[in-house]
Amino acid sequence: MPNRVSILIVDDEESVRDSLYNWFLDDGYRVETSENAKKALSLLHEKEFAIVLADIKMPGMDGMEMHRRIRALPKVPIVIIMTAFASVDTAVQALKEGAFDYVTKPFDPDDLSHLIRNAATQVALKAENENLKQSMSTLVDVEDIIGAVSYTHL
């Protein structure tokens, strides 16, 4: 599953971007990075990403505003908010606004990998659900189905 899932990492710290990039690339995901929200939004208009890992505090547009703009896209990726400055208020706000999760730096590698696997599973389930809806919409009308009923008399 990971090789079909694409991740966009948005963080103004190069060391964080590089670490996460190599980490998820090694796990088999398709990964791209962006150093700011404006560039990330541009990438999201060009390509589809299944998961976006976005830092809250970045110069220019912050991660929360970027998340609000992401939600207006035709195909909305799963967004996970990252921060080194955790607060209950921002965590609650992020989750209320539809973030998949909220994680604090420094990351526990196992916890973050588990979170991304859960997000990837949700992406796969959503895709499967869409495929089933497509299949259902192409079925013929009930009136077009011909069948035989057999009755047994006892």
N, CA and C atoms as an extended XYZ file, in Angstrom:
462
Properties=species:S:1:pos:R:3:atomname:S:1:resname:S:1:resid:I:1 pbc="F F F"
N         0.800       -1.199        0.000 N   MET     1
C         0.000        0.000        0.000 CA  MET     1
C         0.848        1.271        0.000 C   MET     1
N         1.919        1.389        0.780 N   PRO     2
C         2.646        2.654        0.835 CA  PRO     2
C         3.095        3.177       -0.517 C   PRO     2
N         3.496        2.290       -1.448 N   ASN     3
C         4.033        2.788       -2.715 CA  ASN     3
C         2.980        3.513       -3.545 C   ASN     3
N         1.720        3.342       -3.225 N   ARG     4
C         0.671        4.057       -3.938 CA  ARG     4
C         0.288        5.347       -3.232 C   ARG     4
N         0.782        5.558       -2.036 N   VAL     5
C         0.395        6.723       -1.247 CA  VAL     5
C         1.466        7.810       -1.366 C   VAL     5
N         0.994        9.016       -1.688 N   SER     6
C         1.922       10.138       -1.824 CA  SER     6
C         1.781       11.075       -0.630 C   SER     6
N         2.929       11.565       -0.182 N   ILE     7
C         2.982       12.439        0.976 CA  ILE     7
C         3.669       13.745        0.586 C   ILE     7
N         3.078       14.863        1.001 N   LEU     8
C         3.701       16.173        0.836 CA  LEU     8
C         4.067       16.680        2.228 C   LEU     8
N         5.355       16.949        2.425 N   ILE     9
C         5.851       17.454        3.704 CA  ILE     9
C         6.089       18.955        3.555 C   ILE     9
N         5.448       19.743        4.426 N   VAL    10
C         5.554       21.199        4.354 CA  VAL    10
C         6.125       21.705        5.677 C   VAL    10
N         7.373       22.168        5.622 N   ASP    11
C         8.042       22.661        6.825 CA  ASP    11
C         9.139       23.622        6.398 C   ASP    11
N         9.287       24.719        7.132 N   ASP    12
C        10.315       25.698        6.771 CA  ASP    12
C        11.704       25.272        7.245 C   ASP    12
N        11.787       24.252        8.080 N   GLU    13
C        13.086       23.759        8.540 CA  GLU    13
C        13.577       22.654        7.609 C   GLU    13
N        14.691       22.924        6.946 N   GLU    14
C        15.243       21.978        5.983 CA  GLU    14
C        15.556       20.630        6.630 C   GLU    14
N        16.086       20.640        7.843 N   SER    15
C        16.454       19.376        8.506 CA  SER    15
C        15.225       18.503        8.749 C   SER    15
N        14.105       19.114        9.091 N   VAL    16
C        12.868       18.360        9.307 CA  VAL    16
C        12.383       17.784        7.981 C   VAL    16
N        12.351       18.637        6.952 N   ARG    17
C        11.912       18.167        5.619 CA  ARG    17
C        12.764       17.006        5.153 C   ARG    17
N        14.086       17.146        5.244 N   ASP    18
C        14.993       16.096        4.762 CA  ASP    18
C        14.835       14.801        5.550 C   ASP    18
N        14.741       14.918        6.859 N   SER    19
C        14.585       13.723        7.698 CA  SER    19
C        13.307       12.970        7.348 C   SER    19
N        12.188       13.710        7.302 N   LEU    20
C        10.909       13.070        6.998 CA  LEU    20
C        10.886       12.530        5.569 C   LEU    20
N        11.451       13.288        4.641 N   TYR    21
C        11.521       12.846        3.248 CA  TYR    21
C        12.215       11.481        3.160 C   TYR    21
N        13.425       11.383        3.716 N   ASN    22
C        14.187       10.129        3.643 CA  ASN    22
C        13.500        9.000        4.404 C   ASN    22
N        12.937        9.325        5.505 N   TRP    23
C        12.253        8.357        6.347 CA  TRP    23
C        11.092        7.702        5.595 C   TRP    23
N        10.200        8.537        5.028 N   PHE    24
C         9.032        7.989        4.343 CA  PHE    24
C         9.380        7.400        2.985 C   PHE    24
N        10.405        7.927        2.352 N   LEU    25
C        10.886        7.334        1.105 CA  LEU    25
C        11.378        5.914        1.367 C   LEU    25
N        12.126        5.731        2.449 N   ASP    26
C        12.604        4.395        2.839 CA  ASP    26
C        11.449        3.448        3.152 C   ASP    26
N        10.329        4.010        3.634 N   ASP    27
C         9.149        3.185        3.929 CA  ASP    27
C         8.339        2.855        2.678 C   ASP    27
N         8.747        3.383        1.524 N   GLY    28
C         8.077        3.042        0.276 CA  GLY    28
C         7.025        4.026       -0.197 C   GLY    28
N         6.904        5.166        0.451 N   TYR    29
C         5.934        6.170        0.021 CA  TYR    29
C         6.532        7.046       -1.069 C   TYR    29
N         5.677        7.691       -1.858 N   ARG    30
C         6.121        8.721       -2.789 CA  ARG    30
C         6.091       10.026       -2.000 C   ARG    30
N         7.202       10.740       -1.968 N   VAL    31
C         7.322       11.901       -1.083 CA  VAL    31
C         7.836       13.121       -1.839 C   VAL    31
N         7.229       14.263       -1.555 N   GLU    32
C         7.738       15.547       -2.024 CA  GLU    32
C         7.723       16.496       -0.841 C   GLU    32
N         8.515       17.571       -0.956 N   THR    33
C         8.592       18.535        0.134 CA  THR    33
C         8.380       19.956       -0.377 C   THR    33
N         8.038       20.811        0.570 N   SER    34
C         7.893       22.228        0.278 CA  SER    34
C         8.341       23.000        1.515 C   SER    34
N         9.031       24.122        1.270 N   GLU    35
C         9.529       24.900        2.400 CA  GLU    35
C         8.535       25.943        2.898 C   GLU    35
N         7.404       26.116        2.175 N   ASN    36
C         6.399       27.070        2.650 CA  ASN    36
C         5.008       26.695        2.129 C   ASN    36
N         4.010       27.312        2.734 N   ALA    37
C         2.620       27.000        2.418 CA  ALA    37
C         2.239       27.413        1.000 C   ALA    37
N         2.749       28.556        0.544 N   LYS    38
C         2.406       29.042       -0.798 CA  LYS    38
C         2.860       28.039       -1.867 C   LYS    38
N         4.102       27.580       -1.750 N   LYS    39
C         4.616       26.598       -2.705 CA  LYS    39
C         3.846       25.279       -2.588 C   LYS    39
N         3.504       24.894       -1.357 N   ALA    40
C         2.753       23.660       -1.140 CA  ALA    40
C         1.387       23.729       -1.822 C   ALA    40
N         0.703       24.851       -1.679 N   LEU    41
C        -0.609       24.995       -2.327 CA  LEU    41
C        -0.483       24.926       -3.843 C   LEU    41
N         0.585       25.511       -4.365 N   SER    42
C         0.838       25.430       -5.800 CA  SER    42
C         1.026       23.966       -6.228 C   SER    42
N         1.813       23.210       -5.454 N   LEU    43
C         2.007       21.782       -5.750 CA  LEU    43
C         0.691       21.015       -5.678 C   LEU    43
N        -0.140       21.364       -4.702 N   LEU    44
C        -1.424       20.671       -4.536 CA  LEU    44
C        -2.388       20.972       -5.680 C   LEU    44
N        -2.208       22.082       -6.358 N   HIS    45
C        -3.029       22.385       -7.530 CA  HIS    45
C        -2.526       21.628       -8.761 C   HIS    45
N        -1.231       21.283       -8.766 N   GLU    46
C        -0.629       20.570       -9.895 CA  GLU    46
C        -0.778       19.051       -9.782 C   GLU    46
N        -0.686       18.532       -8.557 N   LYS    47
C        -0.663       17.086       -8.327 CA  LYS    47
C        -1.578       16.730       -7.168 C   LYS    47
N        -1.960       15.468       -7.143 N   GLU    48
C        -2.731       14.975       -6.005 CA  GLU    48
C        -1.788       14.344       -4.998 C   GLU    48
N        -1.993       14.669       -3.748 N   PHE    49
C        -1.275       14.036       -2.650 CA  PHE    49
C        -2.310       13.428       -1.725 C   PHE    49
N        -2.010       12.254       -1.211 N   ALA    50
C        -2.935       11.588       -0.305 CA  ALA    50
C        -2.836       12.154        1.107 C   ALA    50
N        -1.606       12.493        1.512 N   ILE    51
C        -1.353       12.959        2.877 CA  ILE    51
C        -0.476       14.202        2.829 C   ILE    51
N        -0.822       15.191        3.649 N   VAL    52
C         0.004       16.391        3.801 CA  VAL    52
C         0.403       16.492        5.266 C   VAL    52
N         1.702       16.553        5.497 N   LEU    53
C         2.244       16.815        6.838 CA  LEU    53
C         2.651       18.276        6.839 C   LEU    53
N         1.975       19.097        7.642 N   ALA    54
C         2.212       20.539        7.584 CA  ALA    54
C         2.572       21.113        8.941 C   ALA    54
N         3.659       21.865        8.966 N   ASP    55
C         4.054       22.579       10.176 CA  ASP    55
C         3.102       23.755       10.378 C   ASP    55
N         2.835       24.096       11.635 N   ILE    56
C         1.966       25.248       11.908 CA  ILE    56
C         2.722       26.547       11.697 C   ILE    56
N         3.859       26.677       12.334 N   LYS    57
C         4.595       27.948       12.317 CA  LYS    57
C         5.572       27.986       11.145 C   LYS    57
N         5.197       28.789       10.137 N   MET    58
C         6.062       29.001        8.970 CA  MET    58
C         5.970       30.470        8.595 C   MET    58
N         7.034       31.010        8.021 N   PRO    59
C         6.960       32.404        7.556 CA  PRO    59
C         5.889       32.546        6.472 C   PRO    59
N         5.265       33.697        6.437 N   GLY    60
C         4.190       33.903        5.464 CA  GLY    60
C         2.919       33.254        5.988 C   GLY    60
N         2.348       32.389        5.194 N   MET    61
C         1.126       31.699        5.578 CA  MET    61
C         1.441       30.555        6.548 C   MET    61
N         0.699       30.477        7.641 N   ASP    62
C         0.938       29.388        8.588 CA  ASP    62
C         0.208       28.112        8.160 C   ASP    62
N         0.506       27.037        8.846 N   GLY    63
C        -0.059       25.736        8.499 CA  GLY    63
C        -1.565       25.652        8.656 C   GLY    63
N        -2.116       26.384        9.612 N   MET    64
C        -3.570       26.353        9.810 CA  MET    64
C        -4.296       27.029        8.645 C   MET    64
N        -3.784       28.171        8.194 N   GLU    65
C        -4.391       28.845        7.044 CA  GLU    65
C        -4.240       27.978        5.795 C   GLU    65
N        -3.082       27.364        5.635 N   MET    66
C        -2.882       26.469        4.500 CA  MET    66
C        -3.896       25.328        4.549 C   MET    66
N        -4.131       24.782        5.728 N   HIS    67
C        -5.102       23.695        5.882 CA  HIS    67
C        -6.500       24.152        5.469 C   HIS    67
N        -6.883       25.357        5.855 N   ARG    68
C        -8.195       25.885        5.449 CA  ARG    68
C        -8.295       25.961        3.922 C   ARG    68
N        -7.220       26.385        3.282 N   ARG    69
C        -7.224       26.485        1.813 CA  ARG    69
C        -7.214       25.109        1.152 C   ARG    69
N        -6.538       24.170        1.769 N   ILE    70
C        -6.509       22.793        1.248 CA  ILE    70
C        -7.920       22.208        1.240 C   ILE    70
N        -8.689       22.535        2.265 N   ARG    71
C       -10.050       21.988        2.363 CA  ARG    71
C       -10.954       22.456        1.230 C   ARG    71
N       -10.564       23.504        0.525 N   ALA    72
C       -11.351       24.015       -0.606 CA  ALA    72
C       -10.980       23.331       -1.926 C   ALA    72
N        -9.964       22.466       -1.906 N   LEU    73
C        -9.546       21.775       -3.130 CA  LEU    73
C       -10.586       20.731       -3.536 C   LEU    73
N       -10.639       20.395       -4.832 N   PRO    74
C       -11.597       19.380       -5.283 CA  PRO    74
C       -11.371       18.017       -4.617 C   PRO    74
N       -10.110       17.629       -4.469 N   LYS    75
C        -9.801       16.359       -3.816 CA  LYS    75
C        -8.933       16.672       -2.603 C   LYS    75
N        -9.523       16.566       -1.431 N   VAL    76
C        -8.869       16.993       -0.196 CA  VAL    76
C        -8.022       15.856        0.390 C   VAL    76
N        -6.722       16.100        0.549 N   PRO    77
C        -5.866       15.079        1.168 CA  PRO    77
C        -6.058       15.053        2.687 C   PRO    77
N        -5.561       14.013        3.297 N   ILE    78
C        -5.510       13.942        4.753 CA  ILE    78
C        -4.427       14.912        5.203 C   ILE    78
N        -4.736       15.731        6.192 N   VAL    79
C        -3.766       16.707        6.695 CA  VAL    79
C        -3.414       16.370        8.140 C   VAL    79
N        -2.122       16.291        8.387 N   ILE    80
C        -1.606       16.091        9.735 CA  ILE    80
C        -0.803       17.343       10.076 C   ILE    80
N        -1.173       17.977       11.171 N   ILE    81
C        -0.517       19.210       11.595 CA  ILE    81
C         0.652       18.867       12.521 C   ILE    81
N         1.808       19.515       12.257 N   MET    82
C         3.010       19.315       13.087 CA  MET    82
C         3.362       20.632       13.763 C   MET    82
N         3.909       20.529       14.976 N   THR    83
C         4.378       21.744       15.636 CA  THR    83
C         5.409       21.434       16.713 C   THR    83
N         6.286       22.398       16.918 N   ALA    84
C         7.241       22.320       18.022 CA  ALA    84
C         6.705       23.106       19.210 C   ALA    84
N         5.619       23.853       18.979 N   PHE    85
C         5.040       24.719       20.006 CA  PHE    85
C         3.620       24.267       20.311 C   PHE    85
N         3.492       23.094       20.911 N   ALA    86
C         2.179       22.508       21.153 CA  ALA    86
C         1.375       23.305       22.172 C   ALA    86
N         0.092       23.432       21.855 N   SER    87
C        -0.842       23.988       22.833 CA  SER    87
C        -2.174       23.272       22.636 C   SER    87
N        -2.900       23.161       23.697 N   VAL    88
C        -4.195       22.496       23.622 CA  VAL    88
C        -5.108       23.244       22.656 C   VAL    88
N        -5.068       24.575       22.700 N   ASP    89
C        -5.940       25.378       21.836 CA  ASP    89
C        -5.706       25.105       20.352 C   ASP    89
N        -4.431       25.104       19.937 N   THR    90
C        -4.163       24.869       18.510 CA  THR    90
C        -4.477       23.424       18.131 C   THR    90
N        -4.249       22.492       19.031 N   ALA    91
C        -4.581       21.093       18.742 CA  ALA    91
C        -6.087       20.930       18.541 C   ALA    91
N        -6.863       21.505       19.453 N   VAL    92
C        -8.327       21.427       19.351 CA  VAL    92
C        -8.801       22.113       18.077 C   VAL    92
N        -8.250       23.295       17.789 N   GLN    93
C        -8.635       24.027       16.583 CA  GLN    93
C        -8.326       23.214       15.329 C   GLN    93
N        -7.134       22.639       15.260 N   ALA    94
C        -6.746       21.850       14.090 CA  ALA    94
C        -7.689       20.666       13.888 C   ALA    94
N        -7.997       19.969       14.951 N   LEU    95
C        -8.878       18.805       14.844 CA  LEU    95
C       -10.309       19.211       14.508 C   LEU    95
N       -10.780       20.310       15.091 N   LYS    96
C       -12.123       20.807       14.761 CA  LYS    96
C       -12.229       21.187       13.292 C   LYS    96
N       -11.123       21.672       12.735 N   GLU    97
C       -11.126       22.101       11.333 CA  GLU    97
C       -10.825       20.951       10.375 C   GLU    97
N       -10.795       19.728       10.889 N   GLY    98
C       -10.705       18.565       10.015 CA  GLY    98
C        -9.340       17.933        9.863 C   GLY    98
N        -8.361       18.361       10.646 N   ALA    99
C        -7.054       17.699       10.559 CA  ALA    99
C        -7.200       16.252       11.028 C   ALA    99
N        -6.460       15.369       10.406 N   PHE   100
C        -6.475       13.949       10.766 CA  PHE   100
C        -5.864       13.753       12.143 C   PHE   100
N        -4.786       14.501       12.417 N   ASP   101
C        -4.127       14.430       13.715 CA  ASP   101
C        -3.225       15.635       13.892 C   ASP   101
N        -2.655       15.726       15.072 N   TYR   102
C        -1.819       16.849       15.481 CA  TYR   102
C        -0.636       16.231       16.218 C   TYR   102
N         0.580       16.449       15.722 N   VAL   103
C         1.756       15.832       16.342 CA  VAL   103
C         2.770       16.893       16.741 C   VAL   103
N         3.515       16.595       17.802 N   THR   104
C         4.503       17.551       18.291 CA  THR   104
C         5.913       17.072       17.999 C   THR   104
N         6.769       18.050       17.728 N   LYS   105
C         8.190       17.790       17.507 CA  LYS   105
C         8.885       17.829       18.861 C   LYS   105
N         9.914       17.070       19.076 N   PRO   106
C        10.465       16.046       18.183 CA  PRO   106
C         9.536       14.837       18.116 C   PRO   106
N         9.556       14.175       16.968 N   PHE   107
C         8.673       13.039       16.738 CA  PHE   107
C         9.264       11.761       17.293 C   PHE   107
N         8.389       10.898       17.751 N   ASP   108
C         8.783        9.527       18.046 CA  ASP   108
C         8.640        8.797       16.716 C   ASP   108
N         9.720        8.244       16.160 N   PRO   109
C         9.659        7.615       14.834 CA  PRO   109
C         8.580        6.539       14.711 C   PRO   109
N         8.460        5.701       15.735 N   ASP   110
C         7.451        4.639       15.664 CA  ASP   110
C         6.037        5.207       15.666 C   ASP   110
N         5.799        6.207       16.506 N   ASP   111
C         4.469        6.816       16.570 CA  ASP   111
C         4.099        7.482       15.251 C   ASP   111
N         5.047        8.211       14.660 N   LEU   112
C         4.760        8.899       13.403 CA  LEU   112
C         4.550        7.900       12.261 C   LEU   112
N         5.353        6.851       12.225 N   SER   113
C         5.162        5.814       11.198 CA  SER   113
C         3.792        5.156       11.338 C   SER   113
N         3.399        4.890       12.566 N   HIS   114
C         2.088        4.288       12.830 CA  HIS   114
C         0.968        5.231       12.373 C   HIS   114
N         1.116        6.514       12.676 N   LEU   115
C         0.127        7.507       12.270 CA  LEU   115
C        -0.001        7.573       10.747 C   LEU   115
N         1.127        7.569       10.049 N   ILE   116
C         1.098        7.614        8.587 CA  ILE   116
C         0.483        6.342        8.019 C   ILE   116
N         0.784        5.197        8.611 N   ARG   117
C         0.143        3.939        8.168 CA  ARG   117
C        -1.370        4.014        8.342 C   ARG   117
N        -1.825        4.564        9.477 N   ASN   118
C        -3.272        4.723        9.700 CA  ASN   118
C        -3.884        5.658        8.664 C   ASN   118
N        -3.203        6.751        8.379 N   ALA   119
C        -3.689        7.691        7.373 CA  ALA   119
C        -3.726        7.028        5.994 C   ALA   119
N        -2.691        6.254        5.673 N   ALA   120
C        -2.644        5.543        4.383 CA  ALA   120
C        -3.771        4.522        4.281 C   ALA   120
N        -4.086        3.872        5.393 N   THR   121
C        -5.206        2.927        5.416 CA  THR   121
C        -6.505        3.656        5.142 C   THR   121
N        -6.676        4.825        5.745 N   GLN   122
C        -7.886        5.606        5.501 CA  GLN   122
C        -7.970        6.036        4.036 C   GLN   122
N        -6.838        6.410        3.455 N   VAL   123
C        -6.804        6.783        2.035 CA  VAL   123
C        -7.266        5.597        1.182 C   VAL   123
N        -6.756        4.404        1.495 N   ALA   124
C        -7.120        3.204        0.736 CA  ALA   124
C        -8.608        2.890        0.886 C   ALA   124
N        -9.136        3.016        2.088 N   LEU   125
C       -10.560        2.754        2.321 CA  LEU   125
C       -11.439        3.757        1.579 C   LEU   125
N       -11.011        5.015        1.576 N   LYS   126
C       -11.756        6.049        0.864 CA  LYS   126
C       -11.768        5.755       -0.643 C   LYS   126
N       -10.620        5.339       -1.178 N   ALA   127
C       -10.534        5.001       -2.605 CA  ALA   127
C       -11.415        3.788       -2.926 C   ALA   127
N       -11.384        2.799       -2.058 N   GLU   128
C       -12.221        1.609       -2.259 CA  GLU   128
C       -13.701        1.982       -2.231 C   GLU   128
N       -14.075        2.859       -1.307 N   ASN   129
C       -15.454        3.316       -1.222 CA  ASN   129
C       -15.867        4.042       -2.497 C   ASN   129
N       -14.992        4.900       -3.018 N   GLU   130
C       -15.280        5.607       -4.270 CA  GLU   130
C       -15.436        4.619       -5.429 C   GLU   130
N       -14.565        3.615       -5.476 N   ASN   131
C       -14.657        2.599       -6.534 CA  ASN   131
C       -15.975        1.834       -6.452 C   ASN   131
N       -16.398        1.514       -5.243 N   LEU   132
C       -17.675        0.814       -5.067 CA  LEU   132
C       -18.844        1.687       -5.505 C   LEU   132
N       -18.785        2.969       -5.177 N   LYS   133
C       -19.835        3.893       -5.612 CA  LYS   133
C       -19.893        3.963       -7.131 C   LYS   133
N       -18.699        4.024       -7.762 N   GLN   134
C       -18.644        4.047       -9.229 CA  GLN   134
C       -19.262        2.779       -9.810 C   GLN   134
N       -18.908        1.637       -9.233 N   SER   135
C       -19.438        0.355       -9.702 CA  SER   135
C       -20.950        0.306       -9.550 C   SER   135
N       -21.447        0.784       -8.432 N   MET   136
C       -22.891        0.774       -8.188 CA  MET   136
C       -23.617        1.671       -9.182 C   MET   136
N       -23.032        2.809       -9.519 N   SER   137
C       -23.699        3.738      -10.425 CA  SER   137
C       -23.754        3.204      -11.852 C   SER   137
N       -22.895        2.242      -12.184 N   THR   138
C       -22.903        1.697      -13.542 CA  THR   138
C       -23.787        0.467      -13.673 C   THR   138
N       -24.330       -0.007      -12.564 N   LEU   139
C       -25.226       -1.168      -12.643 CA  LEU   139
C       -26.496       -0.786      -13.389 C   LEU   139
N       -27.091       -1.757      -14.026 N   VAL   140
C       -28.328       -1.509      -14.766 CA  VAL   140
C       -29.472       -1.270      -13.800 C   VAL   140
N       -30.527       -0.652      -14.297 N   ASP   141
C       -31.716       -0.432      -13.476 CA  ASP   141
C       -32.334       -1.759      -13.085 C   ASP   141
N       -33.035       -1.765      -11.981 N   VAL   142
C       -33.665       -2.987      -11.478 CA  VAL   142
C       -34.655       -3.547      -12.491 C   VAL   142
N       -35.365       -2.673      -13.226 N   GLU   143
C       -36.347       -3.145      -14.215 CA  GLU   143
C       -35.682       -3.958      -15.329 C   GLU   143
N       -34.393       -3.734      -15.552 N   ASP   144
C       -33.691       -4.425      -16.620 CA  ASP   144
C       -33.191       -5.814      -16.205 C   ASP   144
N       -33.350       -6.149      -14.961 N   ILE   145
C       -32.872       -7.451      -14.486 CA  ILE   145
C       -33.968       -8.483      -14.700 C   ILE   145
N       -33.597       -9.568      -15.351 N   ILE   146
C       -34.539      -10.650      -15.605 CA  ILE   146
C       -34.133      -11.824      -14.740 C   ILE   146
N       -35.102      -12.381      -14.104 N   GLY   147
C       -34.792      -13.520      -13.242 CA  GLY   147
C       -35.964      -14.471      -13.223 C   GLY   147
N       -35.751      -15.613      -12.654 N   ALA   148
C       -36.794      -16.613      -12.541 CA  ALA   148
C       -36.994      -16.930      -11.065 C   ALA   148
N       -38.249      -17.085      -10.711 N   VAL   149
C       -38.583      -17.443       -9.347 CA  VAL   149
C       -39.173      -18.845       -9.387 C   VAL   149
N       -38.704      -19.692       -8.510 N   SER   150
C       -39.262      -21.037       -8.488 CA  SER   150
C       -39.907      -21.252       -7.140 C   SER   150
N       -41.074      -21.826       -7.185 N   TYR   151
C       -41.804      -22.095       -5.959 CA  TYR   151
C       -41.907      -23.594       -5.791 C   TYR   151
N       -41.709      -24.040       -4.610 N   THR   152
C       -41.891      -25.465       -4.352 CA  THR   152
C       -43.158      -25.640       -3.520 C   THR   152
N       -43.933      -26.576       -3.948 N   HIS   153
C       -45.170      -26.857       -3.215 CA  HIS   153
C       -44.919      -28.014       -2.292 C   HIS   153
N       -45.308      -27.831       -1.074 N   LEU   154
C       -45.141      -28.927       -0.120 CA  LEU   154
C       -46.382      -29.693        0.043 C   LEU   154
